[in-house]
Amino acid sequence: MSTIFHLSFPVENIPDTKHFYVDGLGCTMGREGKGSLILNLSGHQLVAHVVEAPMTPQCGIYPRHFGVTFETEAEWEALLTRVQKKGLPFHQQPKHRFQGERIEHRTFFLSDPFHNLLEFKFYLYPSAVFGELQYSKVGDAL
């Protein structure tokens, strides 16, 4: 087994979680308890935990969101096609960021039923994922 990332996040109920993450995004399910569900998102472990308090939307994509950075543009486009066919709600439509620069990437954001924001991206230059330190830009201007 290779190293995988783990993220725990809040949801309001399990049925809507399954509809968005399993039926919509294509995650596979792991263990399920009364108030939690383990999901496999591109080989990483997400754990949805039911919370009592109602969740409210953020004002924008910062400070909190999570997602996947794809190794190939074909993988990114395949997920984009899937979420469009499934009618999942976009928080930000697909776009190119920093075109013509070494940190150029394609991105889109989704909003799950509980206002959690998810970003999916593909970098034109793999070195931009953790490198290209000469650039100070990270995301959209606040």
Kinemage of the C-alpha trace (Angstrom):
@kinemage 1
@onewidth
@group {chain A} dominant
@subgroup {mainchain}
@vectorlist {calphas} color= white
{ca met a 1} P 0.000 0.000 0.000
{ca ser a 2} L 1.263 3.455 -0.865
{ca thr a 3} L 0.818 6.474 1.363
{ca ile a 4} L -2.660 7.963 1.149
{ca phe a 5} L -4.153 11.220 2.339
{ca his a 6} L -6.962 11.243 4.944
{ca leu a 7} L -9.513 14.017 5.351
{ca ser a 8} L -12.453 14.157 7.742
{ca phe a 9} L -15.222 16.623 6.929
{ca pro a 10} L -18.720 17.535 8.162
{ca val a 11} L -22.018 16.567 6.528
{ca glu a 12} L -25.635 16.825 7.642
{ca asn a 13} L -26.787 13.345 6.592
{ca ile a 14} L -25.546 10.133 4.997
{ca pro a 15} L -28.125 9.714 2.162
{ca asp a 16} L -27.262 13.101 0.568
{ca thr a 17} L -23.566 12.345 1.107
{ca lys a 18} L -23.908 9.078 -0.830
{ca his a 19} L -25.875 10.766 -3.608
{ca phe a 20} L -23.250 13.479 -4.170
{ca tyr a 21} L -20.020 11.593 -3.513
{ca val a 22} L -20.863 8.059 -4.685
{ca asp a 23} L -23.551 8.530 -7.350
{ca gly a 24} L -22.231 11.916 -8.508
{ca leu a 25} L -18.444 11.969 -8.150
{ca gly a 26} L -17.981 8.217 -8.414
{ca cys a 27} L -16.331 7.646 -5.036
{ca thr a 28} L -16.429 4.105 -3.718
{ca met a 29} L -17.787 3.468 -0.258
{ca gly a 30} L -15.944 1.958 2.634
{ca arg a 31} L -17.313 1.348 6.109
{ca glu a 32} L -20.522 3.064 7.120
{ca gly a 33} L -21.693 3.804 10.631
{ca lys a 34} L -24.758 5.561 11.985
{ca gly a 35} L -23.078 8.945 11.760
{ca ser a 36} L -20.144 8.443 9.410
{ca leu a 37} L -19.141 7.126 6.005
{ca ile a 38} L -15.707 6.334 4.588
{ca leu a 39} L -15.213 7.248 0.933
{ca asn a 40} L -12.443 6.565 -1.569
{ca leu a 41} L -11.763 9.682 -3.661
{ca ser a 42} L -9.042 8.914 -6.208
{ca gly a 43} L -7.316 6.563 -3.779
{ca his a 44} L -7.559 8.875 -0.770
{ca gln a 45} L -9.657 8.360 2.356
{ca leu a 46} L -12.439 10.834 3.039
{ca val a 47} L -14.510 10.379 6.178
{ca ala a 48} L -17.862 12.138 6.239
{ca his a 49} L -19.098 12.791 9.783
{ca val a 50} L -22.678 13.847 10.494
{ca val a 51} L -22.873 17.029 12.570
{ca glu a 52} L -25.899 18.417 14.379
{ca ala a 53} L -25.370 22.100 13.664
{ca pro a 54} L -26.580 23.421 10.302
{ca met a 55} L -23.753 24.204 7.939
{ca thr a 56} L -23.517 27.567 6.225
{ca pro a 57} L -21.781 28.494 2.972
{ca gln a 58} L -18.417 30.220 2.925
{ca cys a 59} L -18.198 33.637 1.310
{ca gly a 60} L -15.748 32.296 -1.288
{ca ile a 61} L -13.340 29.479 -2.063
{ca tyr a 62} L -10.946 30.521 0.696
{ca pro a 63} L -9.958 29.581 3.273
{ca arg a 64} L -11.340 26.037 3.105
{ca his a 65} L -11.747 23.563 0.281
{ca phe a 66} L -10.358 20.177 -0.700
{ca gly a 67} L -10.085 18.069 -3.825
{ca val a 68} L -7.821 16.282 -6.253
{ca thr a 69} L -4.951 17.338 -8.509
{ca phe a 70} L -4.930 15.012 -11.507
{ca glu a 71} L -1.785 13.751 -13.212
{ca thr a 72} L -3.320 13.867 -16.688
{ca glu a 73} L -5.625 16.287 -18.416
{ca ala a 74} L -7.690 13.325 -19.673
{ca glu a 75} L -8.486 12.328 -16.059
{ca trp a 76} L -9.510 15.908 -15.246
{ca glu a 77} L -11.696 16.103 -18.349
{ca ala a 78} L -13.291 12.711 -17.583
{ca leu a 79} L -14.356 13.900 -14.137
{ca leu a 80} L -15.572 17.198 -15.573
{ca thr a 81} L -17.711 15.319 -18.101
{ca arg a 82} L -19.079 13.046 -15.358
{ca val a 83} L -20.090 15.878 -13.021
{ca gln a 84} L -21.704 17.774 -15.895
{ca lys a 85} L -23.733 14.688 -16.885
{ca lys a 86} L -24.698 14.081 -13.248
{ca gly a 87} L -25.735 17.717 -12.834
{ca leu a 88} L -23.563 18.378 -9.792
{ca pro a 89} L -23.574 22.014 -8.671
{ca phe a 90} L -20.579 24.089 -9.682
{ca his a 91} L -19.318 26.719 -7.293
{ca gln a 92} L -16.931 27.943 -10.026
{ca gln a 93} L -17.162 26.858 -13.626
{ca pro a 94} L -14.142 25.239 -15.316
{ca lys a 95} L -11.408 27.696 -16.231
{ca his a 96} L -7.719 28.149 -16.953
{ca arg a 97} L -5.620 29.908 -14.334
{ca phe a 98} L -2.323 31.614 -15.105
{ca gln a 99} L -2.311 30.830 -18.826
{ca gly a 100} L 1.109 30.974 -20.436
{ca glu a 101} L 2.943 30.634 -17.112
{ca arg a 102} L 4.699 27.611 -15.622
{ca ile a 103} L 1.932 27.408 -13.004
{ca glu a 104} L -0.839 27.207 -15.620
{ca his a 105} L -3.646 24.870 -14.656
{ca arg a 106} L -7.249 23.983 -15.337
{ca thr a 107} L -9.651 24.036 -12.405
{ca phe a 108} L -13.272 23.859 -11.333
{ca phe a 109} L -15.017 23.936 -7.976
{ca leu a 110} L -18.068 22.024 -6.825
{ca ser a 111} L -20.267 22.594 -3.787
{ca asp a 112} L -21.606 19.521 -2.022
{ca pro a 113} L -25.087 19.558 -0.416
{ca phe a 114} L -23.534 20.766 2.847
{ca his a 115} L -21.561 23.713 1.414
{ca asn a 116} L -18.205 21.908 1.442
{ca leu a 117} L -16.201 23.149 -1.540
{ca leu a 118} L -14.180 20.768 -3.693
{ca glu a 119} L -11.552 21.766 -6.251
{ca phe a 120} L -10.365 19.571 -9.102
{ca lys a 121} L -7.347 20.633 -11.116
{ca phe a 122} L -4.722 19.648 -13.633
{ca tyr a 123} L -1.362 21.420 -13.983
{ca leu a 124} L 0.081 21.745 -17.467
{ca tyr a 125} L 3.583 21.448 -15.949
{ca pro a 126} L 3.879 18.790 -13.210
{ca ser a 127} L 6.656 20.833 -11.580
{ca ala a 128} L 4.028 23.403 -10.579
{ca val a 129} L 2.326 21.071 -8.106
{ca phe a 130} L 5.056 21.560 -5.479
{ca gly a 131} L 7.653 23.633 -7.291
{ca glu a 132} L 8.046 26.698 -9.505
{ca leu a 133} L 9.036 28.606 -6.384
{ca gln a 134} L 9.815 31.753 -8.359
{ca tyr a 135} L 6.033 32.344 -8.535
{ca ser a 136} L 4.155 33.790 -5.580
{ca lys a 137} L 0.672 33.310 -7.043
{ca val a 138} L -1.240 30.415 -5.528
{ca gly a 139} L -4.897 30.865 -6.502
{ca asp a 140} L -7.450 33.488 -7.347
{ca ala a 141} L -6.975 36.953 -5.910
{ca leu a 142} L -9.035 37.559 -2.784
